[in-house]
């Protein structure tokens, strides 16, 4: 009987110690819920997927079949990423690139003006939300650069495999360039 009391006493001490650590950890510096408080914000920026250059709709061509596959692949790539908002320009190709991710997250697509990137970069920082931003070859790198205070220009029209990951933490900003694995099955 004495052994059972000692083990129970030891277990109680461990439980109290664990509870105290848990409570202390949650109250200091955000603890376990730091991500939920948006202390660290991640913004993913990508150019729209492949567009159909043979389309008769020159100003707003649809995605190709390969572009649709790439958009689905992006959604799978971001499956476990906590995206809170999805942004797109007003074009069908950008909206349709964003659509699979927005649907998988249960989110609406919010339009932004690609002609006002400096203002939009400030909005992204102020809103402090994990986001996906779909743009164009002449806007995606530029916007990523604005978010981190670097001069990044447009990229070539035949590049579709760049995914910029911008991490914002307090006053620090980091840019990572990712190349998600994708091969069109056409």
C-alpha positions in Angstrom: 0.0 0.0 0.0 2.9 2.4 0.7 4.3 1.8 -2.8 0.9 2.7 -4.4 0.9 6.0 -2.4 4.4 6.9 -3.5 3.6 6.2 -7.2 0.3 8.2 -6.9 2.1 11.1 -5.2 4.9 11.0 -7.8 2.2 11.0 -10.6 0.4 13.9 -8.9 3.6 15.9 -8.7 4.3 15.3 -12.4 0.8 16.2 -13.4 1.0 19.5 -11.4 4.4 20.3 -12.9 3.1 19.6 -16.4 0.0 21.8 -15.7 2.1 24.6 -14.4 4.4 24.5 -17.4 1.4 24.4 -19.8 -0.2 27.4 -18.2 3.1 29.3 -17.9 4.0 28.4 -21.5 0.6 29.7 -22.8 0.8 33.0 -21.0 4.4 33.9 -21.9 5.1 35.0 -25.5 2.0 33.4 -26.9 3.2 29.9 -26.1 1.2 27.1 -27.9 -1.2 29.5 -29.6 1.5 31.8 -31.2 0.4 30.7 -34.7 -3.2 31.4 -34.0 -2.4 34.9 -32.9 -0.8 35.6 -36.3 2.5 36.5 -34.7 4.0 34.7 -37.7 2.3 35.4 -41.0 3.1 33.6 -44.3 2.1 35.0 -47.7 2.4 32.7 -50.7 2.6 34.5 -54.1 2.3 32.7 -57.4 1.8 33.6 -61.0 -1.3 32.2 -62.7 -1.0 28.8 -64.3 -0.5 28.3 -68.1 -2.9 30.3 -70.2 -4.3 29.3 -73.6 -2.5 31.6 -76.0 -4.5 30.2 -78.9 -7.8 31.4 -77.4 -9.8 34.0 -79.3 -10.2 35.9 -76.0 -6.9 37.7 -76.2 -7.4 40.0 -73.3 -8.5 37.2 -70.8 -7.6 33.8 -72.1 -8.6 30.7 -70.0 -6.2 28.2 -68.5 -5.0 25.3 -70.6 -5.6 21.8 -69.4 -2.0 21.8 -68.1 -2.8 25.1 -66.3 -5.8 23.5 -64.6 -3.6 20.6 -63.5 -1.0 23.0 -62.1 -3.7 24.9 -60.2 -4.9 21.6 -58.7 -1.3 20.8 -57.8 -0.9 24.1 -56.1 -4.0 23.3 -54.0 -2.5 20.0 -53.0 0.8 21.7 -52.2 -0.9 24.1 -49.8 -3.3 21.5 -48.4 -1.8 21.6 -44.9 -1.0 25.3 -45.0 -3.3 27.5 -42.9 -4.4 30.0 -45.6 -6.9 32.6 -44.3 -7.5 34.6 -47.4 -7.0 34.1 -51.2 -6.4 37.1 -53.4 -6.5 37.3 -57.2 -6.5 39.9 -59.9 -9.7 40.2 -61.9 -8.7 37.9 -64.8 -10.1 34.5 -65.3 -6.7 32.9 -65.5 -5.7 34.2 -62.0 -9.1 33.4 -60.5 -9.1 29.9 -61.9 -5.5 29.4 -60.6 -6.7 30.4 -57.1 -10.0 28.6 -57.3 -8.9 25.0 -56.2 -7.1 26.3 -53.2 -10.0 28.7 -52.2 -12.5 25.8 -52.5 -10.4 23.4 -50.5 -10.1 26.0 -47.7 -13.7 27.1 -47.9 -12.7 30.7 -48.8 -13.9 33.3 -51.3 -11.5 34.9 -53.7 -10.8 38.5 -53.0 -9.8 40.7 -56.0 -6.9 43.1 -55.8 -5.6 45.8 -58.2 -2.4 44.8 -59.8 -1.8 48.4 -60.8 -1.5 49.4 -57.1 1.1 46.9 -55.8 2.7 49.2 -53.3 -0.7 50.0 -51.7 -1.6 46.3 -51.8 1.6 45.3 -50.1 0.8 47.6 -47.2 -2.7 46.1 -47.0 -1.2 42.6 -46.8 1.1 43.6 -44.0 -1.6 45.4 -42.1 -4.2 42.6 -42.4 -1.7 40.2 -40.8 -3.3 37.1 -42.4 -1.8 33.9 -43.9 -2.6 34.4 -47.6 -2.3 33.1 -51.2 -1.9 35.9 -53.8 -2.2 34.9 -57.5 -0.8 37.4 -60.0 1.1 37.7 -63.2 4.7 37.4 -64.4 5.1 41.2 -64.2 3.5 41.5 -60.7 4.2 38.4 -58.6 8.0 39.0 -58.1 7.5 42.7 -57.7 4.9 42.3 -55.0 7.1 39.7 -53.2 10.0 42.3 -53.3 7.8 45.0 -51.9 6.8 42.8 -49.0 10.4 42.2 -48.0 11.9 45.5 -49.0 13.9 44.2 -52.0 13.8 45.1 -55.7 12.6 42.0 -57.5 11.4 42.6 -61.0 9.1 40.8 -63.4 10.1 37.3 -64.8 9.9 35.7 -68.1 6.5 34.8 -69.6 7.2 31.1 -69.9 8.0 30.6 -66.2 5.2 29.0 -64.2 7.0 27.1 -61.4 7.8 29.9 -59.0 6.1 30.1 -55.6 7.3 33.0 -53.4 6.9 32.4 -49.7 7.1 35.6 -47.6 7.3 35.1 -43.9 6.6 38.1 -41.7 7.5 38.0 -38.0 7.3 41.3 -36.1 9.6 43.6 -38.1 11.5 40.8 -39.8 10.7 39.6 -43.3 12.1 36.7 -45.1 11.6 35.6 -48.7 11.9 32.0 -49.9 11.6 30.9 -53.5 10.0 27.5 -53.9 9.6 25.4 -57.0 6.7 22.9 -56.3 7.2 19.6 -58.2 4.8 19.4 -61.1 4.7 17.7 -64.4 1.8 18.2 -66.8 0.3 14.9 -67.8 -0.6 16.0 -71.4 
